[in-house]
Amino acid sequence: MTPPRRLSASADVGGTFTDVVTMDSVTGEVVIAKSPTIADDPVEGIVRALDAAGVSLAEMERLVHGTTVGINTLLQRQGARVGLLTTEGFRHVLEIGGANWPPFRLTWQRPEALVEPELTEEVTERVRADGRVLTPLDDDDVLAKTRALVEAGAEAIAVCLVNAYAEPGHEVRVGELIARRFPDVLVVLSHQLTRRYRELPRTVTTVGEAYLRPRMQRYFDELRTGLRQRDFPGQVFVTSSDGGVMGLEIARDRALRTLVSGCASGIAGAASVAAMSGWDDIIAVDMGGTSFDAAIIRNGHPAMSPTAELAGFEFLMPMLDLATIGAGGGSIASVDHVGSLNVGPRSAGSAPGPVCYGRGGTEPTVTDAALVAGLLPSQLLGGRMALSTEDAEQAIAKHVAEPLGLSVVEAAAGILAVVEGKMAQLLEEMTIGQGLDPRTFTLFAYGGGGPLVAARLAEQLGCERVVIPRYPGVFSAWGMQTLDAVQEFSRTYIVNPDGLSSEELAAPFEDMIDDARAALGSEGFGAEAITLLRLVEMRYESQEHTLLVPFDDRGEPVLRAAFDAAHLEAFGFTVPGDAEIVTYRLRAIGALSKPVQGAGVGSAGQGGARVRAVHERGTDGSSPWPVLDRDSLSTGESITGPLIVEEATCTSVVPRGWSVLTDDLGSLVMTR
């Protein structure tokens, strides 16, 4: 008798494709699929991808979902009209800003604030930095100022009182007053998002949440309704920017945490595979349809930033440290008025998409160039999607080759060289620019286009090894299956630890631990499934910035030694004298089941060994390259390039001078 299936699914809704991965927790079987994104109905896009995988939502116990709605809303400035209530005397906090002129820039266009100046009001109140009330809150003043904002057109109210991180009582009261008198107005209170100091980034964070939350709540409500209509019986999790997941109800009130959810999932998955394979230091690169994302993973752990800098704003929320540029398979190639070839950041997206997709696109893209160069097959998605080389050639000829006086093949090679150069420059800034030697790293490439350009990037960086994981074309969706539920808590509490007992040092964690257990408990996690990681941000006295170190119950000497070691590694020196704790942070993790590496994959292959004419850069004409189906490669057998390895959702290019083998986990390992 066949045992019943226990399925979970993950869906990464990107700008071009919706990727899904399903996992059977009984057998470990993993099935992948890909379908064009339906921008107006993302649930329908997920359903179509699941249909391609041969499963239905009605069979799922769990769905993990990543979305780009939040970041697109921010970038395209399509959020709510926000009104800001702040403490008397702080009306111009956003206009004054932080005077942070980007380095090495002679000109700079400051990002437009998310709150119009006329939609900012001051309320009578003041709390000291130590939490003591200096000026009581005036209830009538709060209601009058709120009424003025609502009448001026505010759709959401952001409340950020100057020292609410130390004592939130006044903010709590403001929230109660607005909810009672203006029940239809969404209210965001700063202390519910972060208990960290610095009024500017805390105000920006509160305003950003109020700006995004109405749109994200509508999206998540539509998602929940669509899933119910399709008989989905399970639990929904949404991926977050800090490399975890959260329940749908929590995600509705934490819009900012979803900004780079899909990217974070791929990075977490890369760290998981690297840890199992024994690679400590890797550069994870993800080339999708619209963007190229990269992150550094050292000693098996992705770099984490306590703040997120996106679209010119600094938000006080933890985020996996990554960099993004507009360079994907759909990035459009063009020649500017001075005759320079440019690629991106404009993208053809999913509609119309690259010209070769035959959906009405007219401007050539990176995908069109790769097809003309012979690197891509004439069909994608296991034969379900035909590509037109003729259309791609005509578009490249019109928009690139003829303006530059090149042949179509030369123009296609130029498009690929330009986009690879942009990517390599970003990776150099992330490594060499931070004092890291890229030659000591393994390049870990995924996304629909990552394996296509990985070897060329490695050559420019000096990397000797490239790893292409299983399911690279849907790897961010696969990475979602490796995530746990995560809740992050933090509170500014400046204290010199010298002379304090272990119990006194740990006391600020107590309330955060209670909140963390309650939050994860509401999502069904028992005490046995919860792990609590305590950390502190420390600095030497008189320093401005901090370093994150694990908290140790053994007391101040051990904590100080850990901080000195971290400072020595980061900056090359230590400082005598006192050090202080600035912020306490708690990362609470609820364990979820994980996929089994190396389990069978149910996706259609591309057939046996074949030959395709490839136009190699720097040579005349074309030469025949072997084309192998990935599932036909034997574990441990090394094959010398040039060759192409194909699978349903991705194409990997192994140039001359490289060899490739499949390791025990099913990853392709390319070496020079």
MARTI-398702 format. One record per residue (C-alpha): y, x, z. Coordinates in steps of 0.001 Angstrom, whole numbers, plus 500000, padded with zeros to 6 digits. Layout:
<atoms>
YXZ...
</atoms>
This chain:
<atoms>
500000500000500000503393501400498981505705501783502003509005499886501795511994501858500626514862502653503006517774503383500749521272504654501336523820505225498612527009507226498213529658506479495610532484508776494551535006506745492567536979509296490568539656509056487925537172509227485036533659508501486347532060506750489285529212508893490602526417507512492763523554509134494634520806507142496333518410508526498928515156507093500243514910508201503883511133507506503838510160509651500837513242511848500508513584510860496843517082511303495459518280509416492382521618510057490670523687508181488121527129508179486564529215505422484998532816505161483758535249504140486507536636500602486332540107501026487769540740497295488266537370496631489915535865499726491587532986497704493083531905496685489595531989500360488614529737501176491581527352498355490652527069499585487067526340503116488252523662501779490615522190499747487751521927502995485790520065504471488783517665501520488847518644500182492271520779497330493595523225496938496461520900494364498036518416497185498776520911499433500557521060500034504290524155502206504033526912502876501529529196505897501825532298505550499704534945508023498590538118506873496905541252508269495277543313505093495806545263506580498718546263509848497075547112508075493808549297505583495684551161508456497320551528510536494153552637507572492041554926506215494798553377502738494757553178502160498512554863499625500766558583499464501508558769500985504985561290500518507764561573503153510505562376502584514181563201505784516054564960506898519218568723506693519466570200509898518061567308510615515668568262508372512765568498511271510298565291513096511230563796512608507745567011513412505890567589516629507846563955517624507413562669521048508304564666523229505892561351524485504506562310526030501175559102527090499394558774530896499176559359532706495885561095529662494357564647529939493014564886526193492488563208523360494341563354519593494072562951518179497552560434515281497670562055511888497919561572510420501411559191507493501827561866505591503783565207504592502316568129505661504570569291502066504984565839501127506324566092503385509387567225501969512745567673503522516181566562501802519390567876502382522895565283504430524827564524508014525805561477509660527352561570513293528433559096515841527051557267515774530391556706512013530068559341510820532529561547507932531423565191508948531044566530505740529409564565502472529681563640500577526514565969497710525582563761494809524399566616492830522860567787495875520945564270496413519544564057492819518279567540492938516762566839496207514922563450494976513721565023491771512407567558493858510485564775495879508851562735492812507932565766491078506439566497494234504440563055493993502835560792496170504998557132495296504423555841497610507160557467499085510272556833502685511345557639503291515008558106506914516050559920507459519332560828511048519989558535511930522911555935509180522628553243511857522347553830512621526055554243509020527260553546506202524775554562503290527005557761502500525109555967502545521755553287500228523113555997497798524211557731497978520820554437497133519126553928494123521420557444492819520775557173493075516990553677491543516909554887488560518943558132487889517042557166489115513539553381488596513320553239489018509531554812492494509557552471495477509714553362497890512532552279501535512841552823503339516165552974507145516092550924507745519248547991505813517776547809508375514966548577511598516819549569512749520298550976516030518991554550517206519384557186518039516727559166514940515847559576515642512118555912515904511056554990513157513527557603510884511947556433511804508447552845511053509485553761507644510905555833506721507868553071507920505526550509505727507270552820502700507091553473503459503406549773503581502486548074501199504909548948497857503231547568499059499872544479500591501441543778497508503560543864495340500435541557497784498679539054497908501542539140494118501920538426493749498199535625496298498560534077494407501475534343491076499636532850492526496472529933494019498390529235490740500182529292488815496924526640491186495630524430490691498710524978494115500255523432493882503758524201497328505160526938499350506806529874500823504874531336504223505656534422505771504055534727509527503648537655511271505286539736514349504550538283516238507524534752516362506119533332513329507929532964509592507461534317506578509324533435502902509418535263500526507100537163498846509947538454502189511224539357503268507683541558500162507304543805501549510053543603505226509102544785505293505498546000508901505650542512510141506493541268509012503056543704511066500970541271513776499783538022512122500770536073512852497587537094516524497492536193516981501160532727515557500547531931518139497897533125520979500115530986519754503007527995519513500674528638523042499396528687524362502977525402522561503663523601524050500644525073527499501280523894527438504888520340526540503839520361529323501229521799531988503525525100532529501696527831533035504276530940533384502120531450531181499084534256529879496900533538526211496212535036524926492952534942521363491638536105520612488104536184516884487492537850514699484926541426515041486154541612517917488634540227521267489713539667521597493469538761524754495352538029525756498945536954528854500849533850528727503055533396531696505399530446532302507691529038528973506559532060526923507679534813525420505505538325526375506510540045523527508359543783522977508600545334521041511505547857519558509078547643518212505553550304519238503051550163516825500141552745515683497577555405517709499387554790516113502803553236517540505951551001515094507789549684515739511296546035515151510534543160517626510183541969518316506667539540520675505023541688523453503628541597523048499844543824523554496830544118521315493790545649521621490328545679519230487393543001520956485326539929518871484527537815517814481600540364515144480726543391517464480957545467517127477802546290520118475605549663520268473868552116522678472261555632522639473698558962523062471922558844526869472126555323527081470707553376527637473933549956526105474472549773524061477671546796522341479290547360519673481977548432518419484390548528515224482317545068513720482000543451511188479692541645509720482726538817507237482195540810505004479856541182506076477127539537509373478124538951512381475848539183511739472126535467512422471617534593509464473882535748507082471159537761504832473458541118505162471783542226508574473006544403510518470550545439513687472421542921516561472656541480517509476040539410520277477592536270518213476987537133517930473291537596521707473107534247522361474817532519520009472366534090521700469344533119525121470742529486523991470860529197524117474654528601520380475114525835518233473603526539515349471262525436512876473943526042512538477690524515510511480524520961510906479283521838509726475787523797506647476884527158508071475799527655509513472303530407512072471618532227512494468318532773516113467307534656514999464196537232513028466209537697515944468594538242518376465711540843516118464109542785515759467353542761519504468046543795520216464452546766517844464607548108518626468075547181522310468587545704524180465612548278523268462966551369523795465181550055527248466187548690528271462783545111528599464078541745527356462964540301524439464918537691526710466519540366529248467554542484526455468988539526525106470974538859528584472345542527528881473294542445525574475185539447526729477204541006530151477870544261528603479114542582526178481510540267528908482812543274531158483371545008528466485444541893528028487548541399531755488055545032532140489126544558529466491785541413531199493086543198534565493190545982533031495277543392531618497681541520534912498054543565537986497154546733536219498270545166535735501711543801539262502004540250538352500906538233540225498290536776537668495828534159540200494724532382539696498043532097535917497549529582533738495752531148531225493363529665527778494030530461525450491115529970521710490691531640518647489210531180517530485634532951520632484321532519523257487050529254524769485709530792524818482225533450527376483235531907528980486343530705532221484765534044532831483029535882532294486317533485534660488082534167537343485467537924537074486020537515537209489813534845539919489855532210537712491524528661538881490890526877535596491630527356531961490642525435529071492178525065525667490517523523523210493013521234520363492117523054517264490863526276519208490115527823516425488040527654514046491008527761516653493756530678515161495688528682511943495921525630513969497006527796515753499562528643512379501100524976512045502020525263515204504140528195513954506228528300512622509764530677510106511285533659512009512697536548511058514945539329513568515649541547513438518735544352515788519752547117515998522321549916518459522869549702519815526419551423523182526857549978525169529724549449528804530714545725529001531550546111532057533778544914531220537288543619527740536461540043526771537289537596525668534598537932522082535801541730522180535606541612523677532126539215520988530888541029518021532466543113517055529370539891516451527437538737513629529730540701510745528190539968511970524668536235512103525401536291508509526683538164507386523556535758509288521289532642507783522818534153504318522611535118504781518949531703506061517874529965503527520084531739500729518201530084502050515033526606501917516557526154505514517738524375505968521055525000508838523444522021510784522031523577510785518528527041511982519611528175515614519704531552516585521146533287519771520017536206520867522199538851523187520797542304524400521777545259525719519820546688528834521491549556531266520975551171534196522708554261533235524649557359533129522431555251532647519297555906529666517020552486529121515460549007528764516945545376529668516280542406527402516892539640528655519199536606526930520741537088525836524340534786527595526802533894526246530240533623529759531649537378529840532188540541531680531205539169535241530698536643534088528090539187531801526439541762534598526270539219537019524807538335534490522085542000534004521219542673537758521105539706538217518775540925535409516492544434536866516409543104540336515639541042539008512733543915536912511341546794539370511756545322542755512630546831543087516113546976541564519593549885541191522022549851542073525727551204539546528171550607535852528621549076533410526168549284529631526398547407526559525277549566524284523126547236521534521936543845520202523023541621518933520200538333517062520229536019516561517250533472513841517978530459513669515644527991510806515218524818512044513493523601510267510327520384510840508356520555513505505641519012514005502176516084516381501728516895519366499542514457519898496715513263516259496620512501514789493223515370513486491146515117510375489035517494511135486186516733511410482514516448514918481095517598516118477668514249517163476200512635520530475629514031523842474361516528523527471515519130525656469728522827524910469277525518526744467352528104528078469807531445529598468789531805532638471039535315533772471814536325537054470215533739536782467446533761535336463949531684532293463257528985530929465510525637532073466844522542530144467945522182529713471714519028528405473348519514525047475095517108524369477991516515521279480067517174522080483721514000520406484956511969522647482623513011525853484417510362527380486673511324528402490197511999532128490447511762532835486713514824534777485501516159534066482006518776536205480274521798534657478559523399533577476401522004530091476887522949526580477910521242524560480633521577520798480274520933517844482557521963514196482566525350514655484222526311518264483592526116521300481315525861524858482665526881527797480467525202531196480930527173533684478759526057537058477485525638539567480270524373536955482745520920535839483817519836532674485605516945531518487782516102528451489866515761529100493605513562527293496137516196524593496736516522523838493034519901525558492640520669527602489540521583531141490579523418533142487928523925536892488305525634539538486216
</atoms>
